[in-house]
Amino acid sequence: MRITIVGGGYVGSALASHWQQQQPPEGQARHWLRVTTTRSERLAELAPLADAVQQLDAADPDQLRAALDQSEAAVLCLAPGGSRQVEADGYEATYLRSMEAVAAVVPQLPRLQQLVYTSSCSVYGAATGLVDETTPPQPLEPHARILREAEERLLACRSPRRRVAILRLGAIYGPGRDLEPRFRSLAGSRRAGIGASLISWIHRDDVVAALAWAVEQGFDGLINLVDDEPISVRELIDRSCQAAGLQPVIWEGDAGPAAEPAPPRRLSNRRLRELGLQLQHPRLPILSAPLSPETGPLPPA
Ligand SMILES: NC(=O)c1ccc[n+]([C@@H]2O[C@H](COP(=O)([O-])OP(=O)(O)OC[C@H]3O[C@@H](n4cnc5c(N)ncnc54)[C@H](OP(=O)(O)O)[C@@H]3O)[C@@H](O)[C@H]2O)c1
């Protein structure tokens, strides 16, 4: 199959590497891969991972058309700034303008039969309780609203000849993106609230496996891509500090809604299980360590 990966970043380059190293089933050829980057200085780094590397701003329809030309599947895993914080304008420029460009060029690309996009569970926003793929998105903040609009642009590209697969990811961790260092700076600090909101995570290698599966199965539909055990903000921070041998955070208790802005919700990954996808990392490694009694009782999950 000819595949273009738009956004050869953390996930995109790992996906390309997976396909490069994979031994194709007997009698079948390896996939032909094109990977993109916005930066000329990354072209050489990505070259060993693909048959072609292209510098591209996906919001430019001409560049995008060239990148998708002759491809049967496109994996859209672009993001404005990796794990760094980005303003909503940056989100709009990256996700929305790029999906608009996709919608503009697909009618001119008859070979392109599938679009696969890595969205985010943040689109569920105000949804509460157990959230699965049938739960209507209720994005709360501007970033999530933009991600939802980007999904809508992409879904409008669905046709009898073109499948659209949307994977809504939890927060990604993995090699080079470890959890603990992100929270260590909070050691010993006082925090309002009880840290009860739940965060769902997914390991990079499980994202790669799910994307490869979606492309190879020609999947058309929506999947929440999160692991089995969401973790409360409090447990995550407490365990991270403990793992680093640092002072625990002092939780100040109920300080009103502003202290706990996220609604209580738990993301379900039942559909991915039903589809037969096995997670290599069903829970965060940090959850396996015993929790020190000094961290005190945790809020109910
Ligand atoms: N990180 C998370 O926790 C998380 C959570 C939920 C969903 N996701 C989604 O998962 C996907 C993969 O994330 P990641 O962590 O691999 O992102 P990443 O490491 O930041 O990589 C993003 C890639 O997109 C490229 N890019 C940026 N702007 C672009 C544009 N205008 N046109 C074309 N390409 C552009 C970047 O180009 P350069 O090579 O020039 O940098 C880079 O290759 C993204 O779609 C993200 O929204 C991530």
The ligand as an SDF file (V2000), in Angstrom:
LIG
                    3D

 48 52  0  0  0  0  0  0  0  0999 V2000
    0.7970   14.6930   22.6460 N   0  0  0  0  0  0  0  0  0  0  0  0
   -0.3380   14.2790   23.1870 C   0  0  0  0  0  0  0  0  0  0  0  0
   -0.4400   14.0020   24.3980 O   0  0  0  0  0  0  0  0  0  0  0  0
   -1.5580   14.1060   22.2990 C   0  0  0  0  0  0  0  0  0  0  0  0
   -2.8130   13.8640   22.8690 C   0  0  0  0  0  0  0  0  0  0  0  0
   -3.9070   13.6760   22.0450 C   0  0  0  0  0  0  0  0  0  0  0  0
   -3.7460   13.7120   20.6600 C   0  0  0  0  0  0  0  0  0  0  0  0
   -2.5180   13.9650   20.1230 N   0  0  0  0  0  0  0  0  0  0  0  0
   -2.3660   13.9850   18.6680 C   0  0  0  0  0  0  0  0  0  0  0  0
   -1.4400   12.9860   18.2870 O   0  0  0  0  0  0  0  0  0  0  0  0
   -0.7920   13.3640   17.0740 C   0  0  0  0  0  0  0  0  0  0  0  0
    0.6960   13.1280   17.1710 C   0  0  0  0  0  0  0  0  0  0  0  0
    1.2350   13.9640   18.1660 O   0  0  0  0  0  0  0  0  0  0  0  0
    2.8150   14.0540   18.3700 P   0  0  0  0  0  0  0  0  0  0  0  0
    3.0420   14.1040   19.8160 O   0  0  0  0  0  0  0  0  0  0  0  0
    3.4930   13.0060   17.5350 O   0  0  0  0  0  0  0  0  0  0  0  0
    3.1390   15.4900   17.7380 O   0  0  0  0  0  0  0  0  0  0  0  0
    4.5850   16.1140   17.4290 P   0  0  0  0  0  0  0  0  0  0  0  0
    5.6750   15.2690   17.9570 O   0  0  0  0  0  0  0  0  0  0  0  0
    4.5340   17.5280   17.8220 O   0  0  0  0  0  0  0  0  0  0  0  0
    4.6780   16.0450   15.8400 O   0  0  0  0  0  0  0  0  0  0  0  0
    3.8360   16.8210   15.0640 C   0  0  0  0  0  0  0  0  0  0  0  0
    4.2320   16.7410   13.6140 C   0  0  0  0  0  0  0  0  0  0  0  0
    3.3430   17.5920   12.8780 O   0  0  0  0  0  0  0  0  0  0  0  0
    4.1180   18.4070   12.0220 C   0  0  0  0  0  0  0  0  0  0  0  0
    3.4170   19.6650   11.7550 N   0  0  0  0  0  0  0  0  0  0  0  0
    3.2380   20.7360   12.5570 C   0  0  0  0  0  0  0  0  0  0  0  0
    2.5380   21.6970   11.9210 N   0  0  0  0  0  0  0  0  0  0  0  0
    2.2720   21.2110   10.6830 C   0  0  0  0  0  0  0  0  0  0  0  0
    1.6030   21.7260    9.5500 C   0  0  0  0  0  0  0  0  0  0  0  0
    1.0560   22.9440    9.5450 N   0  0  0  0  0  0  0  0  0  0  0  0
    1.5660   20.9730    8.4400 N   0  0  0  0  0  0  0  0  0  0  0  0
    2.1180   19.7360    8.4160 C   0  0  0  0  0  0  0  0  0  0  0  0
    2.7570   19.1880    9.4510 N   0  0  0  0  0  0  0  0  0  0  0  0
    2.8220   19.9230   10.5760 C   0  0  0  0  0  0  0  0  0  0  0  0
    5.4190   18.6280   12.7800 C   0  0  0  0  0  0  0  0  0  0  0  0
    6.3940   19.0570   11.8660 O   0  0  0  0  0  0  0  0  0  0  0  0
    7.9460   19.1730   12.2490 P   0  0  0  0  0  0  0  0  0  0  0  0
    8.5350   17.8530   11.8560 O   0  0  0  0  0  0  0  0  0  0  0  0
    8.4420   20.2890   11.4520 O   0  0  0  0  0  0  0  0  0  0  0  0
    8.0000   19.4060   13.7320 O   0  0  0  0  0  0  0  0  0  0  0  0
    5.6520   17.2240   13.3310 C   0  0  0  0  0  0  0  0  0  0  0  0
    6.2460   16.3950   12.3610 O   0  0  0  0  0  0  0  0  0  0  0  0
   -1.2020   14.8100   16.8110 C   0  0  0  0  0  0  0  0  0  0  0  0
   -2.2200   14.8230   15.8350 O   0  0  0  0  0  0  0  0  0  0  0  0
   -1.7540   15.2780   18.1450 C   0  0  0  0  0  0  0  0  0  0  0  0
   -2.7420   16.2720   17.9710 O   0  0  0  0  0  0  0  0  0  0  0  0
   -1.4340   14.1550   20.9040 C   0  0  0  0  0  0  0  0  0  0  0  0
  1  2  1  0
  2  3  2  0
  2  4  1  0
  4  5  1  0
  4 48  2  0
  5  6  2  0
  6  7  1  0
  7  8  2  0
  8  9  1  0
  8 48  1  0
  9 10  1  0
  9 46  1  0
 10 11  1  0
 11 12  1  0
 11 44  1  0
 12 13  1  0
 13 14  1  0
 14 15  2  0
 14 16  1  0
 14 17  1  0
 17 18  1  0
 18 19  2  0
 18 20  1  0
 18 21  1  0
 21 22  1  0
 22 23  1  0
 23 24  1  0
 23 42  1  0
 24 25  1  0
 25 26  1  0
 25 36  1  0
 26 27  1  0
 26 35  1  0
 27 28  2  0
 28 29  1  0
 29 30  1  0
 29 35  2  0
 30 31  1  0
 30 32  2  0
 32 33  1  0
 33 34  2  0
 34 35  1  0
 36 37  1  0
 36 42  1  0
 37 38  1  0
 38 39  2  0
 38 40  1  0
 38 41  1  0
 42 43  1  0
 44 45  1  0
 44 46  1  0
 46 47  1  0
M  CHG  2   8   1  16  -1
M  END
$$$$
